Structure formats: C-alpha cells, structure tokens
C-alpha cells in the first residue's frame, strides 16, 4: 500500500472528506506507525513475500486507523481525552503476541 493509498484509506475510515485535513492525518499516521511498532514489534512495509511484495497485516492497519481516529477525536491539550478503546487495546495485545512484543513477565 502506498502512502497516498494509506492516507486515503485512513481518511475514509475517519470519515474525512476533502484535503483540508491531509497534513493532520499524515502526521497522525506518521506518529501511529512507530507507536504501534514500539508496542508490538510490527513494522509496516517490512515483511515481504517470496516475490518481494509487502505482506500487509489487516489487523495492524485497522489498529493504525483506529489509533489515528482516536487521536484525531481527542486533540484536547490535556485532561479531557478518552482512554484508548478496548477493541484497539485488544488488537495491540494480539499484535504484541503475534510479533513478539508481548512481555509475559508482566502477566
């Protein structure tokens, strides 16, 4: 998936029309990728098949879109933002287990 396709996909998920919010959404995507990596060890555009094509994890991309939406809707400076939804938290835990980022000692 190209960066343009990803931006369009995230904007569609967030129900954003037009290009006025592109810079904001792009910055959210750029922040969400390393956030998900730091929590799960999943790297976007890293895993390749035998032909060298990217192997995309649909759950990781859904988590990225959900995280971007969460951050977009909770842009207050401090205090009034909501916690990450349980469904997003569950996906992150699943990705942690799948890609080796889960700390079993913490259980």
Helices and strands as residue ranges (DSSP letters): H 3-14, H 22-40, H 58-73, H 86-99, G 104-106
